[in-house]
Amino acid sequence: MSKYAMFGKLTTHPGKREELAKMMLESVETLNNMEGCIYYILHAAQDDLDDLWITELWESQEAHAASLKNEKVLELIGRCRHLIAEASTIKVQPLGGKGF
């Protein structure tokens, strides 16, 4: 079974990036204990004050799909939704490199 990775972009409503980042980072304990999650990193874009980027690496696509059914993850998505103007993802296949 191969690893599963993606990049996500969240564009917040104007001026809401810090609020969204804070909410997401306060919930990091959920991901720390999430089976199959290798890493989930939140980044603030330097060139757009309303954008957050997420990099994720999972043991498998199934592990990622299971995370989206987790009660705490669903609750966080519900609490954050009003801050997000737009969301997109790019699914990628990791090939190798440092840290992989």
C-alpha positions as CSV (number, residue, x, y, z in Angstrom):
1,M,0.0,0.0,0.0
2,S,1.4,3.4,-1.0
3,K,1.4,6.6,1.1
4,Y,-1.2,9.2,0.4
5,A,-0.5,12.9,0.3
6,M,-2.2,16.2,-0.5
7,F,-1.8,19.9,-0.5
8,G,-4.7,22.0,0.6
9,K,-5.4,25.7,0.3
10,L,-7.9,27.5,2.5
11,T,-8.7,31.1,1.6
12,T,-10.5,32.8,4.4
13,H,-12.9,35.7,4.4
14,P,-10.9,38.9,4.6
15,G,-9.0,39.3,7.9
16,K,-10.0,35.8,9.2
17,R,-6.8,33.9,8.6
18,E,-5.4,34.2,12.1
19,E,-8.7,33.1,13.7
20,L,-8.9,30.1,11.5
21,A,-5.3,29.1,12.1
22,K,-5.7,29.4,15.8
23,M,-8.8,27.2,15.8
24,M,-7.1,24.6,13.6
25,L,-3.9,24.6,15.7
26,E,-5.8,24.3,19.0
27,S,-7.2,21.0,17.6
28,V,-3.8,19.5,16.7
29,E,-4.1,16.9,19.5
30,T,-6.8,15.2,17.5
31,L,-4.3,14.6,14.7
32,N,-1.5,13.7,17.0
33,N,-3.5,10.7,18.0
34,M,-5.0,10.0,14.5
35,E,-4.0,6.5,13.3
36,G,-2.4,6.7,9.9
37,C,-1.5,10.4,10.0
38,I,2.2,10.8,9.4
39,Y,2.1,14.6,9.2
40,Y,-0.3,17.5,8.9
41,I,1.3,20.9,8.7
42,L,-0.5,24.2,8.6
43,H,1.3,27.1,6.8
44,A,0.5,30.8,6.5
45,A,1.1,32.2,2.9
46,Q,3.6,35.0,2.9
47,D,2.1,36.7,-0.2
48,D,-1.6,36.5,0.7
49,L,-2.9,37.4,4.1
50,D,-6.1,35.4,3.7
51,D,-4.5,32.1,2.6
52,L,-3.5,29.0,4.6
53,W,-1.8,26.0,3.1
54,I,-1.9,22.5,4.5
55,T,0.5,19.6,3.7
56,E,-0.6,16.1,4.7
57,L,1.0,12.7,4.5
58,W,-1.0,9.6,5.4
59,E,-0.2,5.9,5.5
60,S,-2.9,5.3,3.0
61,Q,-5.9,6.9,1.2
62,E,-8.1,4.8,3.5
63,A,-6.5,6.3,6.6
64,H,-7.2,9.8,5.3
65,A,-10.8,8.9,4.4
66,A,-11.3,7.5,7.9
67,S,-10.1,10.7,9.5
68,L,-12.9,12.6,7.8
69,K,-15.4,10.5,9.6
70,N,-13.8,11.2,13.0
71,E,-16.2,12.9,15.4
72,K,-13.7,15.6,16.5
73,V,-12.6,16.3,12.9
74,L,-16.2,16.8,11.8
75,E,-16.8,19.1,14.8
76,L,-13.8,21.2,13.9
77,I,-14.8,21.4,10.2
78,G,-18.2,22.6,11.3
79,R,-16.8,25.3,13.7
80,C,-14.4,26.6,11.0
81,R,-16.6,26.6,7.9
82,H,-17.9,30.1,8.4
83,L,-14.3,31.5,8.2
84,I,-13.5,29.9,4.9
85,A,-14.3,31.6,1.6
86,E,-12.8,28.9,-0.7
87,A,-11.0,25.6,-0.3
88,S,-9.1,23.4,-2.8
89,T,-6.9,20.4,-2.7
90,I,-4.2,18.9,-4.9
91,K,-3.6,15.1,-4.4
92,V,-0.1,14.0,-5.0
93,Q,1.9,10.7,-5.0
94,P,5.0,11.0,-2.8
95,L,8.1,9.6,-4.5
96,G,10.8,10.0,-1.9
97,G,13.2,12.5,-0.4
98,K,14.4,13.6,3.0
99,G,11.9,13.0,5.7
100,F,10.0,10.4,3.7
